[in-house]
Amino acid sequence: MKSREIRALDDEKLIDALEDQKEALFNLRFQKAFGQLEDQTAIRKTRRVIARIKTEITARAARASAQENE
């Protein structure tokens, strides 16, 4: 999921995407532990998507608080 796609999501879908990515990361870690993980970069990619989503959530919260203070 690219940053452009993340910015296009509304707040509820953004939170749902974060939960989905966290669940995917959990499953990938289990696959790695049992030696079933085929794509070794999948964990890194998923962690980066989670970081992008969290960054967008934080940016939206900052924008909202800045608008309230004006």
N, CA, C and O atoms as CSV, one atom per row, in Angstrom:
chain,resi,resn,atom,element,x,y,z
A,1,MET,N,N,0.851,-1.163,0.000
A,1,MET,CA,C,0.000,0.000,0.000
A,1,MET,C,C,0.906,1.239,0.000
A,1,MET,O,O,1.764,1.402,0.868
A,2,LYS,N,N,0.697,2.079,-0.965
A,2,LYS,CA,C,1.523,3.269,-1.128
A,2,LYS,C,C,0.953,4.422,-0.299
A,2,LYS,O,O,-0.206,4.394,0.115
A,3,SER,N,N,1.788,5.430,-0.068
A,3,SER,CA,C,1.371,6.594,0.711
A,3,SER,C,C,0.178,7.288,0.067
A,3,SER,O,O,-0.726,7.755,0.760
A,4,ARG,N,N,0.179,7.351,-1.241
A,4,ARG,CA,C,-0.924,7.978,-1.973
A,4,ARG,C,C,-2.241,7.262,-1.680
A,4,ARG,O,O,-3.274,7.905,-1.492
A,5,GLU,N,N,-2.203,5.946,-1.642
A,5,GLU,CA,C,-3.405,5.162,-1.362
A,5,GLU,C,C,-3.855,5.364,0.079
A,5,GLU,O,O,-5.053,5.414,0.359
A,6,ILE,N,N,-2.899,5.480,0.989
A,6,ILE,CA,C,-3.212,5.661,2.399
A,6,ILE,C,C,-3.876,7.024,2.616
A,6,ILE,O,O,-4.849,7.131,3.362
A,7,ARG,N,N,-3.350,8.059,1.966
A,7,ARG,CA,C,-3.924,9.401,2.114
A,7,ARG,C,C,-5.339,9.476,1.569
A,7,ARG,O,O,-6.127,10.312,2.011
A,8,ALA,N,N,-5.673,8.618,0.618
A,8,ALA,CA,C,-7.006,8.636,0.005
A,8,ALA,C,C,-8.074,8.004,0.901
A,8,ALA,O,O,-9.266,8.220,0.683
A,9,LEU,N,N,-7.664,7.236,1.896
A,9,LEU,CA,C,-8.627,6.569,2.768
A,9,LEU,C,C,-9.213,7.542,3.778
A,9,LEU,O,O,-8.551,8.489,4.202
A,10,ASP,N,N,-10.471,7.296,4.160
A,10,ASP,CA,C,-11.045,8.112,5.223
A,10,ASP,C,C,-10.602,7.542,6.574
A,10,ASP,O,O,-9.936,6.508,6.626
A,11,ASP,N,N,-10.968,8.210,7.650
A,11,ASP,CA,C,-10.448,7.859,8.974
A,11,ASP,C,C,-10.804,6.437,9.403
A,11,ASP,O,O,-9.958,5.719,9.936
A,12,GLU,N,N,-12.046,6.029,9.173
A,12,GLU,CA,C,-12.464,4.691,9.594
A,12,GLU,C,C,-11.734,3.608,8.809
A,12,GLU,O,O,-11.293,2.610,9.380
A,13,LYS,N,N,-11.610,3.805,7.517
A,13,LYS,CA,C,-10.912,2.817,6.689
A,13,LYS,C,C,-9.431,2.779,7.013
A,13,LYS,O,O,-8.788,1.738,6.882
A,14,LEU,N,N,-8.893,3.905,7.435
A,14,LEU,CA,C,-7.483,3.973,7.819
A,14,LEU,C,C,-7.233,3.134,9.072
A,14,LEU,O,O,-6.246,2.403,9.152
A,15,ILE,N,N,-8.116,3.245,10.026
A,15,ILE,CA,C,-7.989,2.459,11.256
A,15,ILE,C,C,-8.185,0.974,10.956
A,15,ILE,O,O,-7.486,0.129,11.516
A,16,ASP,N,N,-9.130,0.655,10.077
A,16,ASP,CA,C,-9.341,-0.743,9.677
A,16,ASP,C,C,-8.111,-1.293,8.968
A,16,ASP,O,O,-7.723,-2.439,9.195
A,17,ALA,N,N,-7.496,-0.484,8.111
A,17,ALA,CA,C,-6.290,-0.915,7.404
A,17,ALA,C,C,-5.155,-1.160,8.380
A,17,ALA,O,O,-4.375,-2.097,8.206
A,18,LEU,N,N,-5.057,-0.326,9.406
A,18,LEU,CA,C,-4.015,-0.513,10.422
A,18,LEU,C,C,-4.215,-1.836,11.153
A,18,LEU,O,O,-3.261,-2.585,11.362
A,19,GLU,N,N,-5.433,-2.117,11.535
A,19,GLU,CA,C,-5.724,-3.385,12.219
A,19,GLU,C,C,-5.429,-4.576,11.317
A,19,GLU,O,O,-4.884,-5.581,11.772
A,20,ASP,N,N,-5.785,-4.469,10.044
A,20,ASP,CA,C,-5.524,-5.556,9.098
A,20,ASP,C,C,-4.025,-5.796,8.934
A,20,ASP,O,O,-3.576,-6.942,8.895
A,21,GLN,N,N,-3.260,-4.724,8.841
A,21,GLN,CA,C,-1.815,-4.856,8.673
A,21,GLN,C,C,-1.161,-5.432,9.925
A,21,GLN,O,O,-0.219,-6.219,9.828
A,22,LYS,N,N,-1.653,-5.046,11.094
A,22,LYS,CA,C,-1.114,-5.608,12.348
A,22,LYS,C,C,-1.390,-7.109,12.414
A,22,LYS,O,O,-0.538,-7.888,12.840
A,23,GLU,N,N,-2.584,-7.502,11.989
A,23,GLU,CA,C,-2.930,-8.926,11.972
A,23,GLU,C,C,-2.057,-9.681,10.967
A,23,GLU,O,O,-1.610,-10.796,11.235
A,24,ALA,N,N,-1.820,-9.062,9.809
A,24,ALA,CA,C,-0.969,-9.684,8.798
A,24,ALA,C,C,0.452,-9.854,9.323
A,24,ALA,O,O,1.089,-10.880,9.080
A,25,LEU,N,N,0.948,-8.848,10.042
A,25,LEU,CA,C,2.291,-8.934,10.615
A,25,LEU,C,C,2.368,-10.055,11.644
A,25,LEU,O,O,3.353,-10.791,11.698
A,26,PHE,N,N,1.334,-10.178,12.450
A,26,PHE,CA,C,1.270,-11.248,13.439
A,26,PHE,C,C,1.354,-12.613,12.761
A,26,PHE,O,O,2.097,-13.491,13.198
A,27,ASN,N,N,0.578,-12.778,11.681
A,27,ASN,CA,C,0.577,-14.044,10.953
A,27,ASN,C,C,1.924,-14.308,10.280
A,27,ASN,O,O,2.392,-15.447,10.247
A,28,LEU,N,N,2.538,-13.267,9.751
A,28,LEU,CA,C,3.853,-13.432,9.118
A,28,LEU,C,C,4.901,-13.869,10.134
A,28,LEU,O,O,5.774,-14.681,9.825
A,29,ARG,N,N,4.814,-13.334,11.336
A,29,ARG,CA,C,5.772,-13.727,12.384
A,29,ARG,C,C,5.608,-15.196,12.750
A,29,ARG,O,O,6.594,-15.890,13.000
A,30,PHE,N,N,4.361,-15.672,12.782
A,30,PHE,CA,C,4.136,-17.092,13.049
A,30,PHE,C,C,4.692,-17.950,11.921
A,30,PHE,O,O,5.307,-18.987,12.168
A,31,GLN,N,N,4.475,-17.517,10.690
A,31,GLN,CA,C,5.006,-18.269,9.556
A,31,GLN,C,C,6.525,-18.342,9.624
A,31,GLN,O,O,7.112,-19.382,9.324
A,32,LYS,N,N,7.158,-17.255,10.012
A,32,LYS,CA,C,8.613,-17.240,10.120
A,32,LYS,C,C,9.080,-18.189,11.215
A,32,LYS,O,O,10.075,-18.896,11.052
A,33,ALA,N,N,8.358,-18.202,12.334
A,33,ALA,CA,C,8.736,-19.056,13.455
A,33,ALA,C,C,8.647,-20.538,13.092
A,33,ALA,O,O,9.440,-21.346,13.575
A,34,PHE,N,N,7.691,-20.888,12.250
A,34,PHE,CA,C,7.514,-22.276,11.855
A,34,PHE,C,C,8.238,-22.629,10.567
A,34,PHE,O,O,8.132,-23.753,10.077
A,35,GLY,N,N,8.972,-21.671,10.018
A,35,GLY,CA,C,9.745,-21.933,8.813
A,35,GLY,C,C,8.915,-21.994,7.543
A,35,GLY,O,O,9.345,-22.595,6.558
A,36,GLN,N,N,7.748,-21.391,7.544
A,36,GLN,CA,C,6.860,-21.443,6.387
A,36,GLN,C,C,6.849,-20.142,5.596
A,36,GLN,O,O,6.144,-20.041,4.591
A,37,LEU,N,N,7.608,-19.155,6.024
A,37,LEU,CA,C,7.609,-17.853,5.362
A,37,LEU,C,C,8.414,-17.940,4.073
A,37,LEU,O,O,9.613,-18.219,4.092
A,38,GLU,N,N,7.734,-17.694,2.948
A,38,GLU,CA,C,8.396,-17.786,1.647
A,38,GLU,C,C,9.068,-16.467,1.273
A,38,GLU,O,O,10.206,-16.463,0.804
A,39,ASP,N,N,8.378,-15.359,1.475
A,39,ASP,CA,C,8.910,-14.040,1.121
A,39,ASP,C,C,9.536,-13.424,2.370
A,39,ASP,O,O,8.826,-12.956,3.259
A,40,GLN,N,N,10.837,-13.425,2.433
A,40,GLN,CA,C,11.535,-12.935,3.613
A,40,GLN,C,C,11.384,-11.428,3.805
A,40,GLN,O,O,11.594,-10.928,4.910
A,41,THR,N,N,11.030,-10.707,2.763
A,41,THR,CA,C,10.878,-9.253,2.875
A,41,THR,C,C,9.456,-8.849,3.253
A,41,THR,O,O,9.185,-7.661,3.427
A,42,ALA,N,N,8.556,-9.796,3.381
A,42,ALA,CA,C,7.155,-9.487,3.666
A,42,ALA,C,C,7.000,-8.819,5.027
A,42,ALA,O,O,6.182,-7.912,5.178
A,43,ILE,N,N,7.765,-9.248,6.007
A,43,ILE,CA,C,7.669,-8.648,7.335
A,43,ILE,C,C,8.109,-7.193,7.281
A,43,ILE,O,O,7.448,-6.327,7.855
A,44,ARG,N,N,9.203,-6.914,6.607
A,44,ARG,CA,C,9.699,-5.550,6.491
A,44,ARG,C,C,8.693,-4.660,5.755
A,44,ARG,O,O,8.439,-3.527,6.164
A,45,LYS,N,N,8.130,-5.180,4.676
A,45,LYS,CA,C,7.153,-4.403,3.905
A,45,LYS,C,C,5.916,-4.092,4.744
A,45,LYS,O,O,5.395,-2.977,4.700
A,46,THR,N,N,5.454,-5.062,5.496
A,46,THR,CA,C,4.271,-4.875,6.330
A,46,THR,C,C,4.544,-3.861,7.431
A,46,THR,O,O,3.692,-3.023,7.727
A,47,ARG,N,N,5.725,-3.931,8.040
A,47,ARG,CA,C,6.078,-2.961,9.075
A,47,ARG,C,C,6.129,-1.546,8.507
A,47,ARG,O,O,5.746,-0.594,9.186
A,48,ARG,N,N,6.590,-1.403,7.294
A,48,ARG,CA,C,6.655,-0.082,6.668
A,48,ARG,C,C,5.265,0.458,6.355
A,48,ARG,O,O,5.018,1.656,6.490
A,49,VAL,N,N,4.362,-0.416,5.939
A,49,VAL,CA,C,2.989,0.019,5.681
A,49,VAL,C,C,2.338,0.472,6.986
A,49,VAL,O,O,1.628,1.477,7.013
A,50,ILE,N,N,2.579,-0.265,8.057
A,50,ILE,CA,C,2.051,0.125,9.368
A,50,ILE,C,C,2.584,1.498,9.758
A,50,ILE,O,O,1.834,2.339,10.253
A,51,ALA,N,N,3.864,1.726,9.539
A,51,ALA,CA,C,4.456,3.028,9.855
A,51,ALA,C,C,3.842,4.140,9.021
A,51,ALA,O,O,3.599,5.232,9.534
A,52,ARG,N,N,3.590,3.882,7.746
A,52,ARG,CA,C,2.955,4.888,6.881
A,52,ARG,C,C,1.550,5.235,7.381
A,52,ARG,O,O,1.159,6.402,7.407
A,53,ILE,N,N,0.806,4.212,7.773
A,53,ILE,CA,C,-0.553,4.434,8.257
A,53,ILE,C,C,-0.525,5.236,9.556
A,53,ILE,O,O,-1.299,6.180,9.717
A,54,LYS,N,N,0.359,4.868,10.481
A,54,LYS,CA,C,0.458,5.590,11.747
A,54,LYS,C,C,0.887,7.035,11.523
A,54,LYS,O,O,0.412,7.939,12.210
A,55,THR,N,N,1.779,7.255,10.568
A,55,THR,CA,C,2.215,8.613,10.249
A,55,THR,C,C,1.049,9.444,9.736
A,55,THR,O,O,0.902,10.605,10.120
A,56,GLU,N,N,0.226,8.875,8.884
A,56,GLU,CA,C,-0.929,9.595,8.354
A,56,GLU,C,C,-1.942,9.892,9.453
A,56,GLU,O,O,-2.526,10.976,9.475
A,57,ILE,N,N,-2.158,8.952,10.359
A,57,ILE,CA,C,-3.082,9.177,11.471
A,57,ILE,C,C,-2.587,10.325,12.337
A,57,ILE,O,O,-3.371,11.186,12.735
A,58,THR,N,N,-1.291,10.345,12.633
A,58,THR,CA,C,-0.704,11.409,13.443
A,58,THR,C,C,-0.795,12.757,12.735
A,58,THR,O,O,-1.095,13.770,13.366
A,59,ALA,N,N,-0.540,12.773,11.439
A,59,ALA,CA,C,-0.610,14.016,10.674
A,59,ALA,C,C,-2.033,14.556,10.653
A,59,ALA,O,O,-2.238,15.765,10.767
A,60,ARG,N,N,-3.000,13.690,10.511
A,60,ARG,CA,C,-4.398,14.134,10.512
A,60,ARG,C,C,-4.784,14.692,11.873
A,60,ARG,O,O,-5.499,15.691,11.953
A,61,ALA,N,N,-4.322,14.062,12.937
A,61,ALA,CA,C,-4.622,14.560,14.275
A,61,ALA,C,C,-3.972,15.922,14.500
A,61,ALA,O,O,-4.574,16.802,15.116
A,62,ALA,N,N,-2.756,16.102,14.008
A,62,ALA,CA,C,-2.076,17.384,14.151
A,62,ALA,C,C,-2.799,18.473,13.370
A,62,ALA,O,O,-2.952,19.594,13.855
A,63,ARG,N,N,-3.245,18.142,12.156
A,63,ARG,CA,C,-3.993,19.113,11.354
A,63,ARG,C,C,-5.304,19.492,12.031
A,63,ARG,O,O,-5.705,20.656,12.017
A,64,ALA,N,N,-5.964,18.510,12.621
A,64,ALA,CA,C,-7.237,18.773,13.278
A,64,ALA,C,C,-7.050,19.667,14.503
A,64,ALA,O,O,-7.848,20.574,14.738
A,65,SER,N,N,-6.006,19.417,15.277
A,65,SER,CA,C,-5.771,20.248,16.466
A,65,SER,C,C,-5.321,21.650,16.064
A,65,SER,O,O,-5.635,22.619,16.756
A,66,ALA,N,N,-4.592,21.772,14.955
A,66,ALA,CA,C,-4.173,23.086,14.479
A,66,ALA,C,C,-5.369,23.900,14.013
A,66,ALA,O,O,-5.411,25.114,14.217
A,67,GLN,N,N,-6.333,23.252,13.395
A,67,GLN,CA,C,-7.533,23.942,12.936
A,67,GLN,C,C,-8.395,24.382,14.114
A,67,GLN,O,O,-9.038,25.430,14.063
A,68,GLU,N,N,-8.405,23.577,15.174
A,68,GLU,CA,C,-9.195,23.933,16.366
A,68,GLU,C,C,-8.598,25.142,17.069
A,68,GLU,O,O,-9.326,25.952,17.643
A,69,ASN,N,N,-7.287,25.266,17.026
A,69,ASN,CA,C,-6.616,26.361,17.721
A,69,ASN,C,C,-6.717,27.687,16.972
A,69,ASN,O,O,-6.438,28.744,17.538
A,70,GLU,N,N,-7.107,27.636,15.722
A,70,GLU,CA,C,-7.196,28.888,14.947
A,70,GLU,C,C,-8.459,29.636,15.205
A,70,GLU,O,O,-8.674,30.702,14.628
